[in-house]
Amino acid sequence: MKLAKARISDGTLVVAAVHADSIQPLDLTQISNCHSLSDILHSDDPAGLARFLLRPDTMPIPLDQVDLLAPIDDQEVWAAGVTYKRSQVARMEESESGASHYDKVYDADRPELFMKATASRVSGPGQPVRVRKDSQWSVPEPEFTLVLNPSGKIVGYTIGNDMSARDIEGENPLYLPQAKVYRQCAGLGPVIMLADEPLTLDEVQIELIISRDGSEAFKGRTDLSQLHRSLEDLAKWLYTESEFPAGAFLMTGTGIVPDDNFTLENGDHVAITISGIGTLENPVVKDA
């Protein structure tokens, strides 16, 4: 089952079940303490509650008549690094001073985890993601993203775009927060696929397509079986000695990194597709 936040034609914001080509708003008035998407996600049975709130007489609305929004309320967005072999190699190539650190963290028990964004820094479907104006080498990082409830349970999955200034991080690993955290630094969406069925990792395909001036500038693909760590292990480490009363999103790292001579430019278009979830599309902006 897929859930989303959406704005319908009259401007009303709704939480909805997402079908192949339509959405069906949920009736949140049926339960007194259910007011948001997070309230559903953090319930004991998100799928069961969503089905209960899905009134059979609510008319579906075609997807092309609504705007899907980032499926985030007050959660923090975190990210894991160096979780794919391709990411390990790329980080070592970009940073002469910190290459050994990236090599060591790939096989260490403790993963690299970092704060990525607050809700105000997150872009939803169709909204711009940003390249820092002081970066000359920036890329999107397509990431399978966990949706976690306050107790750390994986309750859903979505698509994340961890925008990264590779030159800033490569200059000195201590610049990681500046390379990763800034306005419009993350994309999330378009929907949350509830974790009500087991995942077959090698069937979860991840594809990145970057378009420039109407032509394909880069294309890459991987699958979730290439992830070096388990999803449960990453979630466990995030919640070790940390509390997330509003829940959290955890981007699980990228296995797709454009060649070293590629950088995003103002006006580019990023499309990230993950099987079972959908496609997250964002234009790219960069100030002169």
C-alpha positions in Angstrom: 0.0 0.0 0.0 1.2 3.5 -0.8 0.4 6.7 1.0 1.1 10.3 0.1 0.5 13.9 1.1 -1.2 15.9 -1.7 -2.7 19.2 -2.6 -6.0 18.9 -4.5 -7.4 21.4 -7.0 -9.2 23.6 -4.4 -6.0 23.9 -2.4 -6.9 21.5 0.3 -4.1 19.4 1.7 -5.0 15.7 2.1 -3.4 12.4 3.2 -4.3 9.8 0.6 -3.9 6.2 -0.6 -2.2 6.2 -4.0 -3.4 3.9 -6.8 -1.9 3.4 -10.2 -3.3 6.6 -11.7 -5.2 8.2 -8.9 -5.3 9.1 -5.2 -8.1 8.5 -2.7 -8.1 10.9 0.2 -8.3 9.3 3.7 -11.0 10.4 6.2 -8.9 11.4 9.1 -11.9 12.6 11.1 -12.9 9.0 11.9 -10.3 8.8 14.7 -9.8 11.6 17.2 -6.0 11.4 17.5 -5.3 10.9 13.8 -4.5 14.2 12.1 -1.5 13.6 9.8 0.4 11.1 7.7 2.8 10.6 10.6 -0.1 9.7 12.9 -0.9 6.8 10.5 2.8 5.8 10.1 3.3 5.7 13.9 0.3 3.7 14.7 0.5 0.0 15.7 -0.8 -1.1 12.2 -0.3 1.6 9.6 -1.7 -0.4 6.7 -4.7 -1.5 8.7 -5.4 2.0 9.9 -5.1 3.4 6.4 -7.5 0.8 5.1 -10.0 1.8 7.9 -9.7 5.5 6.9 -10.3 4.7 3.3 -14.0 5.3 2.9 -15.5 3.3 -0.1 -17.6 6.3 -1.1 -14.6 8.7 -1.5 -14.1 9.3 -5.2 -10.6 8.8 -6.6 -8.9 11.9 -8.0 -6.7 11.4 -11.1 -3.0 11.9 -10.3 -2.7 14.6 -13.0 -5.1 16.7 -11.1 -3.2 16.8 -7.8 0.2 17.9 -6.6 2.1 15.3 -4.6 4.1 16.8 -1.7 7.1 15.6 0.2 5.8 12.9 2.5 7.3 14.5 5.6 5.8 16.1 8.7 8.2 17.0 11.5 10.7 14.1 11.1 14.4 14.6 10.9 16.1 13.3 7.7 19.4 11.4 8.3 21.6 9.7 5.8 24.2 6.9 5.7 27.4 7.1 3.7 29.8 4.6 2.1 27.3 1.8 2.2 27.9 0.6 -1.4 31.2 -0.3 -3.0 30.7 2.4 -5.7 30.3 5.0 -3.0 33.4 3.8 -1.2 35.5 4.1 -4.3 34.1 7.5 -5.2 34.7 9.0 -1.7 38.3 7.7 -1.8 38.8 9.3 -5.2 37.4 12.6 -4.3 39.4 13.0 -1.0 43.2 12.5 -0.9 43.3 13.6 2.8 40.4 11.4 3.9 40.6 8.4 1.6 41.7 6.0 4.4 38.7 7.0 6.6 36.2 6.1 3.8 38.0 2.8 3.3 37.8 1.9 7.0 34.2 2.9 7.5 33.0 0.6 4.7 33.8 -2.5 6.7 33.5 -1.1 10.2 30.8 -2.3 12.5 29.6 1.3 13.0 28.3 3.0 9.8 28.7 6.6 8.8 25.5 8.4 9.8 24.9 12.1 9.5 22.1 14.6 9.9 20.9 15.5 6.4 17.9 17.8 6.6 15.0 19.2 8.6 11.6 19.3 6.9 12.1 22.9 5.7 15.1 21.9 3.7 13.3 19.0 1.9 11.9 19.3 -1.7 9.0 17.3 -2.8 8.1 16.0 -6.3 8.6 18.7 -8.9 10.2 21.1 -6.5 13.8 22.3 -7.1 16.8 20.8 -5.4 19.8 23.0 -5.1 23.5 23.0 -6.0 25.5 25.3 -3.7 26.8 28.3 -5.6 30.2 27.8 -4.0 30.5 24.2 -5.4 31.9 23.3 -8.8 31.4 19.6 -8.4 28.0 18.5 -7.2 25.8 15.4 -7.9 22.5 13.9 -6.8 22.7 10.7 -4.8 19.7 8.4 -5.4 18.9 6.5 -2.2 16.4 4.0 -0.9 15.0 5.7 2.1 13.6 4.2 5.3 10.6 5.6 7.1 11.1 5.0 10.9 8.6 5.4 13.7 9.6 6.8 17.1 10.6 3.4 18.4 12.9 2.8 15.4 10.7 0.3 13.5 10.8 0.5 9.7 7.3 1.3 8.7 7.8 2.4 5.1 10.1 3.2 2.3 10.4 6.2 0.0 12.9 7.7 -2.5 15.6 10.1 -1.3 17.9 12.4 -3.2 21.0 13.3 -1.1 22.4 16.3 -2.9 26.1 16.4 -2.4 28.9 18.9 -3.1 31.7 16.5 -3.8 34.4 19.1 -4.1 33.6 20.6 -0.7 33.6 17.2 1.1 36.7 16.1 -0.8 38.7 19.1 0.2 38.3 18.1 3.9 36.0 15.4 5.4 35.3 17.9 8.2 33.4 20.0 5.7 30.8 17.2 5.4 28.0 19.2 7.0 28.5 22.1 4.5 28.7 19.6 1.6 25.4 17.9 2.6 23.2 20.3 4.6 21.9 23.5 3.1 18.6 24.9 1.6 16.9 22.5 -0.8 19.6 19.9 -0.2 17.3 16.9 -0.1 14.4 15.4 -2.2 11.8 13.0 -0.8 8.8 11.3 -2.4 6.7 10.9 -4.3 5.0 8.4 -1.9 5.6 6.1 1.0 5.3 2.4 0.3 4.3 0.8 3.6 6.6 -1.9 4.9 3.8 -4.4 5.2 5.4 -7.1 3.0 9.0 -8.5 2.9 11.5 -7.0 0.5 13.3 -9.0 -2.1 16.5 -6.9 -2.3 17.7 -7.8 -5.8 14.2 -7.0 -7.1 14.4 -3.4 -5.8 15.9 -1.6 -8.8 17.3 1.9 -8.4 17.7 4.1 -11.5 19.0 7.6 -11.9 18.6 9.7 -15.0 19.9 13.2 -15.3 18.6 15.3 -18.3 20.2 18.5 -19.6 18.6 20.6 -22.4 16.1 17.8 -23.1 18.8 15.1 -23.6 20.1 12.4 -21.3 23.3 13.5 -19.6 23.8 10.6 -17.3 22.1 7.3 -16.5 22.9 4.7 -13.9 21.3 1.7 -12.3 21.9 -0.6 -9.3 19.7 -2.7 -7.0 19.3 -3.0 -3.2 21.2 -6.3 -3.0 24.4 -4.3 -3.5 23.9 -2.5 -0.2 26.7 -3.5 2.1 24.7 -3.3 5.3 21.3 -4.5 6.3 18.4 -2.0 6.5 17.7 -3.1 10.0 21.3 -2.6 11.1 21.3 1.0 9.8 18.1 1.7 11.6 19.4 0.2 14.8 22.6 2.4 14.7 20.6 5.5 14.0 18.5 5.0 17.2 21.4 4.0 19.4 21.6 6.7 22.1 19.2 8.9 20.1 15.6 9.6 20.3 13.2 10.7 17.5 9.8 11.5 19.0 8.6 12.6 15.6 10.1 9.6 13.8 12.9 9.8 11.2 13.8 9.3 7.5 17.0 7.5 6.9 18.6 7.6 3.4 20.6 4.4 3.1 23.4 5.5 0.8 24.0 5.4 -2.9 25.4 2.9 -5.4 25.1 5.2 -8.3 27.8 8.0 -8.7 28.3 9.9 -11.9 31.8 10.0 -13.4 34.3 12.5 -11.9 34.0 14.8 -14.8 30.2 15.3 -14.3 28.6 18.0 -12.3 25.1 19.2 -12.0 24.2 22.5 -13.7 21.4 25.0 -13.3 18.4 23.8 -15.2 19.2 20.1 -15.1 16.5 17.6 -14.3 16.9 14.7 -11.9 14.7 11.6 -12.1 15.1 8.8 -9.5 13.1 5.6 -10.0 12.8 2.8 -7.4 10.8 -0.2 -8.3 7.7 -0.5 -6.2 7.7 3.1 -5.1 7.7 5.2 -8.2 9.8 8.2 -9.6 10.9 11.3 -7.8 11.6 14.1 -10.3 13.2 17.5 -9.4 14.6 20.4 -11.4 18.0 21.6 -10.4 18.8 25.2 -9.4 22.1 27.0 -8.8 22.5 30.7 -8.2 25.2 32.5 -10.2 
